[in-house]
Amino acid sequence: MTVPNHTYDPYGSQPPGPTRPRGTNGMAVASLVLGLLWLCWLGSLAAVVLGHVALSQIKRTGQAGRGIAIAGLILGYLGVLTAIGAGALAFTVGKETTKEKQATVLMEANGSGGAEQANLTYSIGKIDPTQQMGAALPWQRETGERLNGFDIVTLHVQNTGTSGDVSCRITVNGTVVKENTATGPYGMASCTYNRLAD
């Protein structure tokens, strides 16, 4: 029979156990870096995944870097939430921009103090404006239009006389949305309306 060889250790030390990995967890560092960079919000998603992996590894191995992993997670989640918010905003604005609404548009040009004629330039949602030279004042044009967010209504009134004031006014569905006045010879009053900008 063999007797195990036990030596007496007066200090009670135990045999060495498995050693812990040293240093900061690499996944934690990667999570923080990606959380800071965002990379068009894809980095934020990767920061969240790597942050959770790092926390799991740190718990299991005892490595340093728990705070770094948490910082990466926070930045990652902020980036993901920002991406979701930006996407929702873009969807809402895009939907509102393309939605057409029926509108009654009234454009008016007036003169006072001797201004009896004006050169007019106007457009409703068109790239090419209409010009009317030497129009008698007061002048007005009313039309029913289907306007979307890209449609712009413009009216420019230029005094052709040597004195007086000219003015422009745009009214949409009974509400004055823009008006302006110019004084003196060749003065130009300009009015521009966009449904989304106003």
C-alpha positions in Angstrom: 0.0 0.0 0.0 1.3 3.4 -1.0 0.9 6.3 1.4 0.5 9.7 -0.2 3.4 12.0 0.5 1.9 15.0 2.3 4.3 17.6 3.5 3.3 19.9 6.3 3.0 23.5 5.4 3.1 25.6 8.6 1.7 28.7 6.8 -1.4 27.0 5.4 -0.9 28.1 1.8 -2.9 26.4 -0.8 -1.7 25.1 -4.1 -1.8 27.7 -6.9 -5.1 27.9 -8.7 -5.8 29.0 -12.3 -4.5 32.5 -13.0 -6.7 35.3 -14.1 -6.2 37.1 -17.3 -4.6 40.4 -16.8 -5.4 43.8 -18.4 -8.5 45.4 -19.7 -11.1 43.4 -21.7 -10.6 44.1 -25.4 -14.4 43.8 -26.1 -15.0 46.6 -23.6 -12.5 48.9 -25.3 -14.0 48.1 -28.8 -17.5 48.8 -27.4 -16.4 52.2 -26.2 -14.6 53.1 -29.4 -17.5 52.1 -31.6 -19.9 53.9 -29.3 -17.9 57.1 -29.8 -17.5 56.8 -33.5 -21.2 55.8 -34.4 -20.2 54.9 -38.0 -23.5 56.0 -39.4 -25.3 54.3 -36.4 -24.0 50.9 -37.3 -21.1 51.4 -34.9 -23.7 52.1 -32.2 -25.3 48.7 -32.8 -22.0 47.0 -32.7 -21.1 48.9 -29.4 -24.2 47.5 -27.8 -23.4 43.9 -28.8 -19.8 44.1 -27.8 -20.6 45.9 -24.5 -22.9 43.0 -23.5 -20.3 40.4 -24.6 -17.6 42.3 -22.6 -19.7 42.4 -19.4 -20.3 38.7 -19.7 -16.6 38.0 -20.2 -15.5 40.4 -17.3 -17.9 38.7 -14.9 -16.6 35.2 -15.9 -12.8 36.1 -16.0 -12.5 39.0 -13.6 -10.7 41.2 -16.1 -10.7 45.0 -15.8 -12.9 47.1 -18.0 -16.4 46.9 -16.6 -16.8 50.8 -16.5 -15.5 51.0 -20.1 -18.0 48.4 -21.2 -20.8 50.2 -19.5 -19.7 53.5 -21.1 -19.7 51.8 -24.5 -23.2 50.4 -23.9 -24.5 53.8 -22.9 -23.1 55.5 -26.0 -24.3 52.6 -28.2 -27.8 52.8 -26.9 -27.8 56.6 -27.4 -26.7 56.1 -31.0 -29.4 53.4 -31.6 -32.1 55.7 -30.1 -30.8 58.6 -32.2 -31.0 56.5 -35.3 -34.6 55.4 -34.5 -35.6 59.1 -33.8 -33.9 60.3 -37.0 -35.6 57.6 -39.1 -39.0 58.4 -37.6 -38.5 62.2 -38.2 -37.4 61.6 -41.8 -40.5 59.3 -42.4 -42.9 61.9 -40.9 -41.3 64.9 -42.8 -41.2 62.9 -46.1 -44.8 61.9 -45.7 -45.9 65.5 -45.0 -43.8 66.9 -47.8 -45.4 64.7 -50.5 -49.0 65.0 -49.2 -51.1 67.3 -51.4 -53.7 69.6 -50.0 -56.4 71.5 -51.8 -55.9 75.3 -51.5 -57.4 78.4 -52.8 -54.6 80.8 -53.5 -55.1 84.6 -54.0 -52.2 86.7 -55.3 -52.7 90.5 -55.1 -50.6 93.5 -56.3 -51.5 97.0 -55.2 -50.1 100.5 -55.8 -50.4 103.8 -54.0 -49.0 107.3 -54.1 -49.0 107.4 -57.9 -47.9 103.8 -58.7 -50.5 102.7 -61.3 -48.6 100.0 -63.2 -46.1 97.2 -62.3 -44.2 94.4 -63.8 -45.3 91.1 -62.2 -43.6 87.8 -61.9 -45.6 84.9 -60.3 -45.7 81.2 -60.0 -47.6 78.5 -58.2 -45.6 75.3 -57.8 -44.0 75.7 -61.2 -40.3 76.1 -62.1 -41.0 78.5 -64.9 -42.7 81.7 -63.6 -45.2 83.8 -65.5 -44.4 87.4 -66.3 -46.8 90.2 -67.0 -45.3 93.5 -68.0 -47.1 96.8 -67.3 -50.0 95.3 -65.4 -52.6 97.8 -64.2 -52.8 98.1 -60.4 -54.7 96.8 -58.4 -54.2 93.3 -59.8 -55.2 89.9 -58.5 -55.3 86.3 -59.5 -57.2 83.6 -57.7 -56.9 79.9 -58.3 -57.6 76.5 -56.7 -54.5 74.4 -56.5 -53.4 71.0 -55.1 -50.2 72.0 -53.2 -47.6 69.6 -51.7 -44.7 70.6 -49.5 -42.4 71.2 -52.5 -44.7 73.7 -54.1 -43.8 77.4 -53.7 -46.1 80.3 -54.4 -44.2 83.5 -55.4 -45.3 87.0 -56.4 -42.9 89.8 -57.3 -44.2 93.3 -58.0 -41.9 96.0 -59.5 -43.0 99.6 -59.7 -42.7 100.9 -63.3 -43.4 104.5 -62.3 -41.2 107.3 -60.9 -43.1 107.5 -57.6 -45.4 105.6 -55.3 -45.4 102.3 -53.4 -46.2 98.8 -54.6 -47.2 95.9 -52.5 -47.8 92.2 -52.8 -50.0 89.8 -50.8 -50.5 86.0 -50.9 -53.6 84.6 -49.3 -54.1 80.9 -48.9 -57.6 79.5 -47.9 -58.6 83.0 -46.6 -55.5 83.6 -44.5 -52.9 86.1 -45.5 -49.6 84.2 -45.4 -47.2 86.8 -46.9 -47.3 90.5 -47.7 -44.6 93.1 -48.5 -44.3 96.7 -49.6 -41.6 98.5 -51.6 -41.3 102.3 -51.9 -40.0 104.5 -54.7 -39.3 104.3 -58.4 -38.6 100.8 -59.6 -39.1 99.4 -56.1 -39.8 95.6 -55.9 -42.0 93.9 -53.4 -41.5 90.2 -53.1 -43.7 87.6 -51.5 -42.9 83.8 -51.2 -44.9 81.1 -49.5 -44.1 77.5 -48.9 -46.6 75.3 -46.9 -43.9 73.5 -44.9 -41.7 76.5 -44.2 -44.5 78.7 -42.9 
